Amino acid sequence: MRSPLSSRFALLVVLLLLVAGPSSADKITPTTLSEETLLCVECHVDTTAGIYQQWGRSKHYRGNVGCYECHRADEADADAFDHNGSTIAIIVSPQDCARCHEKERNEFDESHHAKAGLILGSLDNFLADVVEGDTNFYGGSALTVSGCQQCHGAVVEVNDDGSLKPTGWPNTGMGRVNPDGSIGACTACHQRHQFSAAQARRPENCGKCHLGPDHPQKEIYEESKHGIAFRAHEDELNLDSPKWVLGEDYTAAPTCATCHMSAVRTTDGDFVPVTHDVGLRISWNNRPPASIRPEISDAKLGLTKMAAVGWQTRRANMIEVCTVCHTRPYVDNFYEQYDGVIELYNSKFAEPGMAFMKLLKEKQLVTPVQFDEQVEWTWWEIWHHEGRVARHGASMMAPDYTHWHGLYEVAKHWYSKFIPELREIVETNLHSEDSARVEAAKQLAQAIEDHLARPEHAWYTGKISPEEQEKRRRAQEEFMKRYGS
C-alpha cells in the first residue's frame, strides 16, 4: 500500500526506524560478542567450520549477534537441552527471530506462507501419503516427509531424550509447526547461517518450491521478459545492497522478491515498503480449481487482517511496482489480458468441471474413494496441473506456459478424455438395474449436453456458425498465401 512519505529524507528516517525497531533490550545491537557465543565459537570453529564461516560473512556477525543469541532457550521449552552449560534449542523459530525481527514475523503470520502446512490435509497430501506412499516410515509415508513437507512444512516433534524425530526434522518448510508452537521457517528463504540478502532476492530462492507441473513459477519467470532481463543484467541489480529499493538502487530487471516483497520508489516520489506478506500485491488466487479473489481464500484460512484487504487494493500495490518501469496504460492493458485468461479458464473449463465432479459425487456415480477412477485423475490434472500453469503463465507474461503448457493441455484433455469419460459413466449407469443410478445418469447426460450447447464448444459439436466458418476460411487462405508451398 502507498506510504504518504515522499521525500528522500523521510525515506531515510523510515529505513532507520525499520533497522532500529522498538527500543527493547533485545533489539539494541550488542557492542561485543557475548561470552556464551564466544564459548560456542571455540568448538564450532573446528567442528562445524562451514557454519562458522557462513556466520562470519553475515550481518549477524558484524552486529555481534551469534550462536547463543539465536539458539538460546528456556528450560521449559519442549526442545531445550543443556549443551556445555548453556540451555539451547536446535530449531530457531520465527518466535526466536521475532526478538529482533518482530515486524517481519507479524507480516509473515498474516500471509499464505504461514498457512502452507494446511496442505497436509488436502488431496495433494492424500496422493503422497496413501496413493504413492505407505505407512512404513514411523507409521507414515516417507514420501510425504521428503516431498510435500519439505516445502509446506512438517510438525516438528521432540523425542523423550530431547532429540528431534526424523518425521519432522530436518525441515525448512514454509508452514512448519515448531516445538514452541510458532508457525514457519525463516530459513525457507533466508538460508543459514550467512542469511545473505542477495541470495534471498534471487529468483531461484523461490524455485525450491515454486516449480514443477502444478505451479512452475520459476520456469515461467525464466521464459518471461523479466527473467531474460535478469540473466542479461544480473550484475546491474545491486543484489547485495542493504536497502535494495526498486527505482533507486536498480531498475535493470525484477526478481520474485522485487514484485512481491521488496521496497519500491515510485515515479511520483512515493515509497512502498518491504513486506513479508506475499499476498499483499496479488489480485487473483490461482491455486483452487477456479481462480478466486485472494481476500476470499484469506478469510477461509483465518487470516482476518488480510481478509479485509480487497483485491483492488492489492492490485494497486502491484501497479506501484510495475509503473517504475512501465507506463500505466501498458500495465492496465496487461491486467486486462490477465483477467481475460482467468475468465476464459474459469467459465469454459473450471466451473463446469467442478459442477460435473460435484454431480458425480452427490449422485454416487463415482465411489467415495479418491483417485480410484480415471475421471478423477483426468480432472485433477486439468485444474491442478494444466489449469494452474495457464493461469500462472498469464500472470507473469510467459506465453508458452499460458498456451502450449497450459490451456492447450486443458483443452486437449477436456475434449479427448474428460468429456468422453463422463459419457462413458452415463452409458454404464443407464443400463443399471438401480433406478436411482439410471436417473442420475440422465441428469449427467443432460448436463453434458447443456454444457456443449454453449457457443464456445460449437467447434466440437460441429455447429460453428457460418460467420465463424467464413472468418476461419479467410484466415486460412491468408496464411497459405504467406506460408503455403
Secondary structure by P-SEA (a helix, b strand, c coil): cccccccaaaaaaaaaaaaaccccccccccccccaaaaaaaaccccccaaaaaaaaaccccccccccccccccccccccccccccccccccccccccccccaaaaaaaaaccccccccccccaaaaaaaccccccccccccccccccccccccccccccccccccccccccccccccccccbbbbccccccccccccccccccccccccccccccaaaaaaaacaaaaaaaaccccccccccccccccccccccccccccbbbbbccccccccccccccccccccccccccccaaaaaaaacccccccccaaaaaaaaaaaaaccccaaaaaaaaaaaaaaaaaaacccaaaaaaaaaaaaaaccccccccccaaaaaaaaacccaaaaaaaaaaaccccccccccaaaaaaaacccaaaaaaaaaaaacccccaaaaaaaaaaaaaaaaaacccccccccccccaaaaaaaaaaaaaaaacccc
